[in-house]
Every structure is written in structure tokens, then in C-alpha cells.
Amino acid sequence: PTGLPVLLQRSFNKESERTAVLQSDYVHPFSEEGKWEAGYRGSLRNIDNDYLVEEFADDTWQTLPNLSNDFNYTEQVHALYTNIGNKSGKLSYQAGLRFEYSDILTELLQTGEKNQRDYANLFPSLFLTWEQSEANSIQMSYSRRIRRPRFWDLNPFFTFSDSRNIRSGNPNLNPEFTDSYELSFIKYWETTTFTSSLYYRDTKGNISNVRSLEQQGEDLVTISRPENFGRENS
């Protein structure tokens, strides 16, 4: 009806993921309530995402390179950990330490763009429980945690919801680290348990989506991408 030629496009998406997990644990009881644990855990992960867009022109299907994307993600995480716990009178405790080494490689095959990130970190934890009586107890805890960027957060390929709104990942993203503190009171009855808690969490390198305006030709284009943006407290 418009008199314009028919535009034919087609897309293909193939994604594969391979994961291997290696784990070894050792447990050594040293008293009626006490035990020492140590172990290793390794996680090996590879994701390949191949996205192809073609357009029919001149009687053949032709690849649209600006819309096609072959992205490879390789992740290795190796962890050594130890943990000790025991009980003395009304006080029980559990203390742990985990060492983690992460090695992450992303590659955009169309452009040969590679980015490797590796980091080593320590993660301590401590849990204390004071049993005031059979019906009441108080718990205190501290732990440090990590949140790594997700697969799509690291993919630098641009995706379009329309010509003026573009989203991409950021291969230079660092992980978030959170220090978590918690104080809890627990009340027991025969058939019911009541728990109340007060917590504080401090997150450094918070991953947030940042939107910016850029001039492209005569148009203003909105570009959205994740960044390590400051600090978050809750």
C-alpha cells in the first residue's frame, strides 16, 4: 500500500554453555561440638553466544554486521576455604576464611576485541550465638561477599530497542563487594519461633545502569551501559 519495496530480514541465535565443577572437602571433628573443615572448589564455565541477522537483497541473504554478534565468555573461579566451629557453655561460634581467584576472558569475535580480568580476594566470616536460655538466643554475624558481573553485563556489543535507544555491556566492569553485619534475637515456643534482626550492608563498587546522551549525526542517541558507580549502604 505504501509503494515501498518489501524488506525481508531473518535472525538466528545459537547459545551453548559448558560448566565443570571440581570440589574436595575435609572435615575433622575435635570435640563433641567442635569441628574443623577445609576444602577446594573450582568452577570452569564457557558460554558462546552466536547471533546472526540477515537481510534479503539482490536475490541473496546478506549478513548485517552491525546487528550480528558472536561473543565468547570464559570464567574460572578457584577457591580455598577453611572453617572452624565449636561450642563452650552458652556460646557457640563459627569462623571461616575463603581465598578466591577469578580469571575471566571476554571476546567479541567479529572485531577481535578481547578483555581479560583477574582478581584475588579474601572473604572472612564470623557467626556467634549466645543462648540466654532454652527459649531465647542472640546471634551476631559478619561476612564479606562478592557479586561478579553477569555474562550480558560484560558483552560490549550494542543492542537496539530502536534507533535512538542503545544498550551495551561493559567488559571493564569490576565485581561488587559487600560487607554484611547482622544482629538477631530469636524466641522459641513449643510450636513457634520468632526472629527479629537488625542488619547493615556496605557495598563497594556498586554496579548500576548509567544512561548518557551522545550526538550521532543529527540525532541525539541514548546509550545505556552498566558501570561501577560509587557505594551503596542499606
C-alpha positions in Angstrom: 0.0 0.0 0.0 2.9 2.4 0.7 4.6 1.6 -2.6 7.9 0.9 -0.8 9.8 -2.3 -1.5 9.3 -5.2 0.9 12.1 -5.6 3.4 12.9 -9.2 4.5 15.1 -9.9 7.5 15.8 -13.1 9.5 17.7 -13.8 12.6 19.4 -16.9 14.1 20.6 -17.3 17.7 22.7 -20.2 19.0 23.9 -20.3 22.6 26.0 -23.0 24.2 27.2 -23.3 27.8 29.6 -25.8 29.4 30.3 -25.9 33.1 32.6 -28.1 35.2 32.8 -28.1 39.0 35.6 -29.6 41.0 35.3 -29.9 44.8 37.1 -31.6 47.6 36.2 -31.3 51.3 37.9 -32.4 54.6 36.1 -32.5 58.0 38.0 -33.1 61.3 35.9 -33.3 64.5 38.0 -32.4 67.5 35.3 -32.4 70.3 31.7 -33.2 70.9 30.6 -29.9 69.3 33.7 -28.8 67.5 34.9 -29.4 64.0 37.4 -28.0 61.5 36.7 -28.0 57.8 38.9 -27.2 54.8 38.4 -27.6 51.1 38.8 -26.5 47.5 36.2 -25.6 44.9 36.9 -24.8 41.3 34.3 -23.7 38.7 35.1 -23.6 35.0 32.5 -22.1 32.7 32.3 -21.2 29.0 29.4 -19.5 27.2 29.3 -19.0 23.4 26.5 -16.8 22.0 26.2 -16.5 18.3 23.6 -14.1 17.0 23.2 -13.6 13.2 20.9 -11.1 11.3 20.5 -11.4 7.6 18.7 -9.2 5.0 17.4 -10.3 1.6 18.8 -8.1 -1.1 19.9 -8.7 -4.7 18.3 -12.2 -4.6 20.6 -13.4 -1.7 20.6 -13.3 2.1 23.3 -10.9 3.3 24.7 -10.6 6.8 24.1 -7.3 8.6 27.4 -7.0 10.5 26.2 -4.1 12.8 23.4 -6.4 14.1 25.3 -9.7 14.3 27.3 -10.8 17.3 29.4 -13.7 18.2 30.5 -13.4 21.8 32.6 -15.8 23.9 32.8 -15.8 27.7 35.3 -17.9 29.7 35.3 -17.9 33.5 37.5 -19.7 36.0 37.0 -19.4 39.8 39.2 -21.2 42.2 38.6 -21.1 45.9 40.4 -22.4 49.0 38.5 -22.3 52.3 38.7 -23.2 55.9 36.1 -23.1 58.7 36.2 -23.8 62.4 33.2 -24.1 64.8 32.7 -25.1 68.4 30.5 -24.6 71.5 31.5 -23.6 75.0 28.8 -23.3 77.6 26.1 -21.0 76.2 28.4 -19.6 73.5 28.8 -21.2 70.1 30.9 -19.8 67.2 31.8 -20.4 63.7 34.7 -18.6 61.9 35.8 -19.0 58.3 38.1 -17.7 55.6 37.9 -18.2 51.9 40.5 -17.2 49.3 39.2 -16.8 45.8 41.0 -16.3 42.5 38.9 -15.3 39.4 40.0 -15.3 35.8 37.5 -14.0 33.2 38.1 -13.6 29.5 35.5 -12.0 27.1 36.0 -11.9 23.3 33.9 -10.3 20.6 34.8 -12.4 17.6 33.7 -10.0 14.9 36.1 -7.3 16.0 38.7 -9.4 17.8 38.1 -7.3 20.9 39.4 -9.2 23.9 39.3 -8.3 27.6 40.8 -10.3 30.5 40.0 -9.6 34.1 41.6 -11.4 37.0 41.5 -10.7 40.7 42.3 -12.4 44.0 40.3 -11.7 47.2 39.8 -12.9 50.8 36.4 -13.4 52.3 36.2 -13.7 56.1 33.1 -14.7 58.1 32.2 -14.9 61.8 29.0 -16.2 63.5 28.4 -16.0 67.2 25.3 -17.4 69.1 24.6 -16.8 72.8 21.9 -19.0 74.3 20.4 -17.0 77.1 18.1 -19.8 77.9 16.3 -22.7 76.2 13.8 -20.1 74.9 16.0 -17.2 73.9 19.2 -16.7 72.0 21.1 -13.8 70.4 23.1 -14.2 67.2 25.7 -11.9 65.7 27.4 -12.3 62.3 29.7 -10.7 59.8 30.5 -11.8 56.3 32.1 -10.4 53.1 30.6 -11.4 49.8 31.2 -10.9 46.1 28.8 -10.3 43.1 30.5 -10.8 39.8 29.2 -9.1 36.6 26.8 -11.3 34.7 27.5 -12.6 31.2 25.5 -9.9 29.4 26.9 -7.1 31.6 30.3 -7.8 30.1 29.3 -8.1 26.4 30.4 -4.8 24.6 28.1 -5.5 21.6 25.4 -2.8 21.1 21.7 -3.9 21.1 18.9 -1.6 19.8 15.4 -1.3 21.1 15.0 1.5 18.5 17.5 3.7 16.5 17.7 6.2 19.4 18.0 3.9 22.4 21.1 1.7 22.5 22.3 -0.7 25.2 25.7 -2.3 25.6 27.6 -4.2 28.3 30.9 -3.1 29.8 33.9 -5.5 29.6 35.8 -3.4 32.1 33.3 -3.9 34.9 34.6 -5.0 38.3 32.7 -7.1 40.8 30.8 -5.7 43.8 32.0 -6.4 47.3 29.6 -6.3 50.3 30.4 -6.3 54.0 27.3 -7.6 55.9 26.7 -7.2 59.6 23.7 -8.7 61.4 22.3 -8.9 65.0 19.4 -11.2 65.6 17.2 -12.1 68.6 15.4 -15.5 68.5 12.5 -16.5 70.7 11.3 -20.1 70.9 8.0 -21.6 71.9 6.7 -25.1 71.6 5.4 -24.7 68.1 6.6 -21.3 67.1 9.8 -19.4 66.5 10.0 -15.6 66.4 13.1 -13.9 64.9 13.9 -10.2 64.7 17.1 -8.7 63.3 19.0 -5.5 62.7 21.4 -5.5 59.7 23.8 -3.2 57.9 25.3 -3.8 54.5 28.0 -1.8 52.8 28.5 -2.4 49.1 31.6 -1.0 47.3 31.8 -0.8 43.5 28.1 -0.9 43.1 27.0 -2.0 39.6 24.4 0.4 38.3 23.0 1.2 34.8 24.1 4.6 33.6 22.3 6.4 30.7 24.0 9.1 28.7 23.2 11.2 25.6 25.5 11.2 22.6 25.3 13.1 19.3 25.4 10.8 16.4 25.0 12.7 13.1 21.9 14.9 13.5 20.4 12.7 16.2 20.7 12.5 20.0 21.1 8.9 21.0 20.6 7.5 24.5 23.2 4.9 25.4 22.7 2.7 28.5 25.5 0.6 30.0 26.5 -0.8 33.4 29.2 1.0 35.4 30.8 0.6 38.8 29.1 3.5 40.4 30.0 4.5 43.9 28.9 2.9 47.1 25.6 1.6 48.5 24.6 1.3 52.1 21.4 -0.4 53.5 
